[in-house]
Each structure stands twice: as structure tokens, then as C-alpha cells.
Amino acid sequence: MALTHFDKDGHAHMVDVSDKAVTDRIAVAEAQVVMRAETLALVTEGRAKKGDVLGVARLAGIMAAKRTSDLIPLCHPLPITRVALDLTPDPALPGVRIEATVKTSGQTGVEMEALTAASVAALTVYDMLKAAEKSMRIEGLRVVLKDGGKSGRYEAEQ
């Protein structure tokens, strides 16, 4: 399988999408921040010293999705039509589950935007709680759904 971000000589380049059809596209990515139950209680009880952990992380993820092409060298700047982040405390982890959904109508997909949103939201959760627990882990960053465009639909196995 040929990698699209390399030309015939093996040099990195931005993919030319000018001949691709404009279609509705969506991508969903997920990540988890695993922490001690006591640290999660700071979030769920609103006792984190830096404030509303989930609200700030949600905004950080939205902002990150919009800046993906500034962070990932070969990503196209895209007219994003929707970014939504769900941050759910999960005592079974224990930790926070993050799901980022990004939509556009365009010539290339939004998988990188969804991954960037989920990862920056996870990093923000870590940043806001690191004074309480430095051993938190960010895990499971992946695309769970991608739809639209020539390659069609992809859904990750659960």
C-alpha cells in the first residue's frame, strides 16, 4: 500500500485533494485519562484547585481541533462545521473517558482533527490534576469512526 504523504521519490508532501469530491465527513476519536479514585473524586465533586476540569478540557479540545493544521505539518486547513467533546467520569476506570466528534463538508477527512481534540482534552485533564496525581496515564487514543469520502465508512472494533 502506498503512503499518500510521500511522493514517488519518497519526499514528504501535502496530498493534492483538488480532484476529490466535496462530501460530508465525520470522525470520532476517543481517549481515556486513568487516575486514582481519589483524584477522580476531585473532578466529580468539583474540588479541583484549578476549577472546572471537564469544562476547560472540553474547550481545549475544541480549540485544538480548529488548530490541527497548525500542529500537524501535512494536514489541510479545513472548514470544520462541528466539534463536540464528551468527557465522562468513569469510576470503573477510574478516570475520564473522552470522545471527540468532528464534522466538515470538504475534500478530505477530519480524523486528525478528532484525534487532536481528544488528545489535547486528555492533556488538559492531566494538566489540571497533576498537582494531585502525577502518575495519571493517557491511554487508548484512537479513531473509532470515520465516514465520508472515497474510502467510505470505518468503525473500530469494540
VMD Tcl script that draws the C-alpha trace (Angstrom):
set ca {
  {0.00 0.00 0.00}
  {1.40 3.40 -0.98}
  {1.52 6.12 1.68}
  {-0.18 9.26 0.42}
  {2.04 11.77 2.21}
  {5.14 10.73 0.24}
  {5.80 11.42 -3.43}
  {7.31 8.92 -5.90}
  {10.81 9.85 -4.67}
  {9.92 9.32 -1.01}
  {9.73 13.01 -0.09}
  {7.03 14.22 2.28}
  {4.37 16.38 0.65}
  {0.85 17.62 1.24}
  {-1.68 15.48 -0.61}
  {-3.41 17.23 -3.51}
  {-7.14 16.93 -2.80}
  {-8.31 19.28 -5.55}
  {-9.82 16.44 -7.63}
  {-11.67 14.89 -4.68}
  {-15.40 15.40 -4.32}
  {-16.76 17.60 -1.56}
  {-18.67 15.28 0.77}
  {-19.96 15.35 4.32}
  {-17.34 13.82 6.59}
  {-17.25 12.83 10.23}
  {-14.67 11.35 12.56}
  {-14.90 10.27 16.18}
  {-11.85 9.66 18.36}
  {-11.54 8.51 21.94}
  {-9.02 8.54 24.77}
  {-9.01 7.88 28.50}
  {-7.20 9.52 31.40}
  {-6.68 6.86 34.05}
  {-6.22 8.08 37.63}
  {-6.73 7.09 41.24}
  {-10.30 7.13 42.57}
  {-9.35 9.95 44.96}
  {-8.22 12.10 42.02}
  {-11.41 11.39 40.09}
  {-13.38 12.48 43.17}
  {-11.76 15.93 42.87}
  {-13.35 16.16 39.41}
  {-16.78 14.76 40.23}
  {-17.09 16.72 43.49}
  {-15.83 19.98 41.94}
  {-12.85 20.23 44.33}
  {-10.02 20.55 41.76}
  {-7.89 23.60 42.62}
  {-7.74 24.81 39.00}
  {-11.53 24.79 38.57}
  {-13.91 23.03 36.19}
  {-11.65 20.29 34.85}
  {-14.07 18.85 32.31}
  {-15.30 22.23 31.06}
  {-11.80 23.55 30.49}
  {-10.70 20.29 28.83}
  {-13.76 20.42 26.54}
  {-12.85 23.94 25.40}
  {-9.20 22.96 24.92}
  {-10.26 20.05 22.71}
  {-12.48 22.28 20.59}
  {-9.71 24.83 20.17}
  {-7.21 22.08 19.30}
  {-9.43 20.64 16.56}
  {-9.59 24.06 14.93}
  {-5.78 24.39 15.05}
  {-4.84 20.89 13.83}
  {-3.30 22.10 10.56}
  {-1.03 24.39 12.61}
  {0.20 21.42 14.64}
  {0.41 18.53 12.16}
  {2.63 19.61 9.25}
  {0.83 17.92 6.34}
  {-2.79 18.43 7.43}
  {-5.01 20.65 5.33}
  {-6.75 23.59 6.99}
  {-10.42 22.60 6.97}
  {-13.75 24.39 7.32}
  {-14.88 22.48 10.40}
  {-18.65 22.59 10.82}
  {-18.88 20.87 14.22}
  {-16.64 19.89 17.11}
  {-18.14 18.20 20.16}
  {-16.38 16.65 23.13}
  {-17.94 14.37 25.69}
  {-15.89 13.96 28.87}
  {-17.38 11.34 31.14}
  {-16.11 10.47 34.61}
  {-15.92 6.67 34.91}
  {-15.41 5.19 38.38}
  {-14.76 1.76 36.79}
  {-11.55 3.04 35.12}
  {-11.17 5.05 37.37}
  {-10.75 8.16 35.27}
  {-12.26 10.23 32.49}
  {-13.40 8.90 29.13}
  {-13.12 11.37 26.27}
  {-14.94 11.24 22.94}
  {-14.33 13.88 20.27}
  {-16.60 14.25 17.22}
  {-15.62 16.45 14.29}
  {-17.61 17.17 11.12}
  {-16.94 19.00 7.87}
  {-18.10 19.18 4.29}
  {-14.94 19.05 2.28}
  {-12.42 17.18 0.19}
  {-10.54 15.42 2.98}
  {-11.43 13.76 6.25}
  {-11.30 15.01 9.83}
  {-9.65 12.06 11.57}
  {-6.62 14.12 12.58}
  {-8.86 16.86 13.97}
  {-10.78 14.35 16.10}
  {-7.55 12.74 17.35}
  {-6.06 16.14 18.14}
  {-9.19 17.20 20.02}
  {-9.25 14.02 22.12}
  {-5.52 14.14 22.88}
  {-5.46 17.82 23.87}
  {-8.55 17.34 26.05}
  {-6.74 14.44 27.77}
  {-3.58 16.51 28.20}
  {-5.68 19.30 29.72}
  {-7.27 16.90 32.22}
  {-3.75 15.81 33.16}
  {-2.54 19.41 33.47}
  {-5.41 20.43 35.70}
  {-4.97 17.45 38.04}
  {-1.20 16.88 38.03}
  {-0.77 18.59 41.42}
  {-2.93 15.84 42.92}
  {-1.50 12.91 40.92}
  {1.49 12.83 38.61}
  {1.03 9.11 37.85}
  {-2.11 9.54 35.70}
  {-1.97 7.78 32.33}
  {-3.41 8.83 28.99}
  {-4.46 5.71 27.13}
  {-6.42 4.38 24.20}
  {-6.19 7.29 21.77}
  {-7.75 6.05 18.53}
  {-10.23 6.74 15.77}
  {-13.43 4.81 16.45}
  {-15.48 6.10 13.50}
  {-14.73 7.73 10.16}
  {-17.27 8.27 7.43}
  {-17.45 10.13 4.13}
  {-15.19 10.40 1.14}
  {-13.85 7.81 -1.27}
  {-12.78 5.27 1.37}
  {-16.24 5.21 2.95}
  {-17.05 4.15 6.48}
  {-14.68 2.78 9.10}
  {-15.75 1.63 12.55}
  {-13.26 0.32 15.08}
  {-13.87 -2.97 16.79}
  {-15.06 -2.57 20.35}
}
mol new
graphics top color blue
foreach p $ca { graphics top sphere $p radius 0.5 }
foreach p [lrange $ca 0 end-1] q [lrange $ca 1 end] { graphics top cylinder $p $q radius 0.2 }
display resetview
